Amino acid sequence: MSATRRALLALPALLAARPAWAAWPERPVRLFVGFPPGGPTDFIARAVAPGLQAAWGQPVVIENRGGANATIATEAVARSAPDGYTLLLAANNHVMNPPLYAKLPYDPIGDFAPVHSIAASPNVLWCGTQQPFRSVADLVAAAKAQPGAVSFATTGIGGNGHYGGEMLQRALGIQLTHVPYKGTAPAMQDVVAGLVPVTVGTLVGTIGGFRNGQIRPLAVLSPQRAPELPEVPTLAELGHPLVDTGVWYGLLAPAGTPTPLVRRMAEDMAALLKTREVQDRLASQASVVLALGPEEFARRIRADLGAWATVAREADMKAE
């Protein structure tokens, strides 16, 4: 028997022995987002999806499954087959949710394989332009004059803004009343309209309001000033304890996804984040590249989970 004929006869067996992920992707990849279209997390997903689609040669279909602070989408991905065809665009609510719920339908660590982080954006303390607050000192004076009389809006109980607001009160030594909303848009609308005095929100979700003069920034809640708001100080610069409540975004796969496939996706994401097109797209919404590979991203997730659990416990934060 010729060598060619032997090779042809052996081909079916070789193909059968090939790992299932070796030809990935052979069909569209679903990218779950735990929030409605138009929000910061959705924006990040849409910023990277075209580049991933080009790299993978298959459509990357964004599926918005909002609700329950992203736990619905997160559970859907956790229960999916670990074959690289169902992924989660997670924000750091992934590590903020566990301390709030007596029981989640998934393990934020054990049920996921971190692939690669994508971007980060700081939080900003801000108010509507009709408010009398021109500085953090003005807010502190008003809050101390009538403890609890000044309220702050957030996108919901246990969200990034809620955690930021709790940390802010401790740093400033004041008492504010929490007013939770269901999403970024309604919270922003009421603060802009003057119905709620102040809020803590991500810069990526509010940059448009700053640019058109609808809202007034009071302080950046990060170690450094934001390039988009160079005149706005950090709390530390104002003599208060450092409050760093910035949000990060990253790609997660279901646990059990083959390591070579995770590394393939991570390498493609890392290459994409080096492109000027994606960097400019992120910068347009006040976000910067945060490039952490699978191991670094996993360590960040574990560290943040412990840190936010401490904040939730001290503030007695519970989901409704």
N, C-alpha and C positions, 0 to 999 in steps of 0.2 A: 504494500500500500504506500502510495506516495506521501511525502510530508504534507503537501497541500491538502490531500484528501483527509489525512488524519486530523489536521487542524480544523477543517470544516466540520468533521464529525464531532469534534470536541467542543465546538463553539456553543451549542445549546447548554451544555453542562457548565461552561465557564460563565455564560450569561446568568444562569440560574444561581450560581455561587456569588455573583457580584452583589455587594451590599445594596439594599433598597435605596439608599440615599445617593449612590454614586452618580446617577443620572439626574439628580435633583437640580432644578425643578422641571417637571414635565407637565405641569398644569398651573393655573393661577394660584398665587399665594394670598391668603386672607390676612389682613392686618387689622386687628381689633383695636378700637379706641373706646374708652369707657365714658366718654362725654359726647354731647351733641355736636353737630357740625358748627364750625365758626369759633369754637373756643381755642385756648392756647394749645392744648394737647392735640386737638384735631389739626391745628396749623402745623405743628411739628411733623405730624404724620404725613401731611400733604407736601411738606418741604422735602422729605427724603424719598417718598414713594416713587416719583418718576426716575430718580437715579438708580434705585434698587431694581426697578422694572427693567431698565436698560442693562444693568449688570447681569440680571438673571434670565433675561430673554422670555419672561412670562409676565402677564399682568399682575400688579400688586393692587388688590382690591381692598379699599378701606371700608370697614364695617363699624359704624357708630352704634354702640349699644350703651346708651346712657342709663343712669339710674344707680341708686344706692352707693354713691361716691365711688363709682367705677367697679364695684364688686361684681356686678352682673357680667360685664365683659371679661373681667379677670377670671371668674369661675369658668366661663365658657372656654377660655384658652387652657386653663389648668386641666380641663376634662378632655381636651382634644388629643388626637393621636400625635405622638412625638416624631413627626415625619417632616417638619419644616414647612408645612403648608398652612399652619395656623400660628400666628405670632401676635404678641401684645405690644402696643406702643404705650408703655407705662410712664406715669409721672410719679413723684415721690409720695403721692397718696398711697402708693403700694405699701409703704412702710409706716404711713400714718394711720391707716385703717385698723390694723390688728389690735392696738391698745384700746380701741373704742368699742369693739364688739366682744361679747362674751364668747361667741363662736363664729368663725368664718367658715364658709364652705370650701376653703382651700388653705393650704399652708403657704404663706408668702415666700418662704425659703425653699422648703422641700418639694413643692410642686412646680418649680420653675428652673430653667437654665438661663442665667443671664448671658446675653449675647454681646451687647455693646451699648454704652451710654451714647447720647446724641448731643444734647444741648443743656444749657442752664440759663436761668433768668432770675434776677433778684426780685425780692418783694419791696414794695414802696408803701409808706404810710401817706395817705392823701385825703383831701377833702374837696367838696365842691367850692367853686369860686365865690359863692355867696356867703360862705361861712366866715366867721370873724378870725379864724385861726390863720395866722401868717407864719407861724413857726411852731416847733415842738413845744417851746416854752409856753406859748399861748394855750395849747391843748392841755398841758400839765396844769396850768393855773386854773383853767375852767373845770377840769376834772377834780382837782383837789378842793375847789370851792364848793362843789356839789357832787360828792362821790356817788357814782352810778347814774348820774343824770345825763352824762354824755354817752351815747351809744356808738357802736361800731358794727358795720355790716360785713358779712362774709358770704362766700358762695355756698356755705352749708356747714353743718356741724361736723367737725373733724377734718375739714378741708385745710388747705395750706394757709389760707387767711385766718382761720380760727386758731390754729397753732401759733401763727405769727402774732395775732392779737393777744393771746394769753402770755406769750413771752414778752411782748411790748409792755403790757401792764406791770409785769414784775420788774422790768428794767427801769421803767419810769416811776414806779411807786404810786400808781394810780389805779382807780377802779372804774372800768367801763362796763356798759351793758351790751351783751352780745345779741345781735339781730341776724339770725341765719336766713339766707335765701336759698333758692334752688337753682343755682347756676350763676355764672359771671354776669351775664347781661342784666337780669333784674336787679342784682345788687348794685351794679354800676349806675343803672338808671336812677335808682332812688337816692344814691349819694350825690350824683350830678344835680338832681332836682332839689336837693336840700332836705329830703325827708329823713335821712340819717346823716349825722355830722361827718363821720370819718370811716375809713376802711383801710384794710391791709390787703393789697392785691399784687399779683405778679406784674412786673413791668411788661412782659410779653402780652398780657391781656389788657393793658391800659395805656400803652404807648400812644395810641391814636388820640385818646382824650387829652394827654399831655401836649401833644403836638398841635391840636386845634384849640387849646386854651380852655377846655371845658372843666378841667380839674387842676387842683393846686397840690403839687408834691410837697411834703413836709420833711421827709427823711427817707433815706435808702437803708433797708434792713439787710446789709451785707458788710463784709469787711472793707470793701473799697467802694468809691463812688461809681455810679453807672455812667459809662461814656455818653449815653443818650441824655443824661441829666447832670451835666458837669457842675452845675451850680448848686445842686441839692446835696447837703451833707449826710454823712452816715450818723447813726446814733452815737457811735464811739467818738466821732469828732466833736459831738456836742457835749461830751463828758459823761455819757451814760454807758452802761455795760453793753458789750457787743451783742447784737441780736442778728443772727444769720439764719434766715428762713427761706432762702432762695429755693426755687423749684428746679428739679432736674427731670430729664426725659430720657428714656432708654428703651431698648428692644429686649423683650423676654420671649423665650420659647418654652414649651412644656417640658417638664423634667423628663429625662430619658431620651431627649433628642441626641442622636449620635454626636460625640465630641468632634469628629472631623467636619460634620455638617455645621455645628455651632461655629467652629473656627472659620469655615468658608464664609458664613454670613457675617461674622465679625470682621474679617479681612475686607469684604466688600463694603461694609459700612465705614470702616476706617478710611478706605480709599475715597469714598464718596464725601466724607467730611473734610477732606483736604482740597476739594474742588472750590474754586472761587464762586461758582454759581450757588452752591448750597450755603457757603459762608455768608454770601450777600443776602440770600433769602432769609437766613436766620437773623442776621443783623437788622434786617428791615423790620423785624418784630422784637427788637431788643433782646435777642438771645445770642449766646456765644457757644462755640463748639465745646463740648465736654467729651473728650475721647478717652474712654476707659474700656480696655479689653475685657474678656469674660471673667478673668480672675480678679482684676481690680474692681470691676463693676460689682461682682459678688461681695467683695469686702466692703464696698461702700454701702450696699444694701443692708448688710448685717449691722454695720456700725450705726447707720441712721435708724434702723429699727429699734435699737436700744436707746438711742438718744430721745426719740419722739415718745417712746413708752414712758420715759421719765417725766416729760412735759405733761403728757396726758394724765398721769397719776397725780402729779402735784396740783393740776388744775381741775381734777375730778371730771375729766371730759368723757362723756358717754354718748354713743350714737342713739338717736331716737328710734 
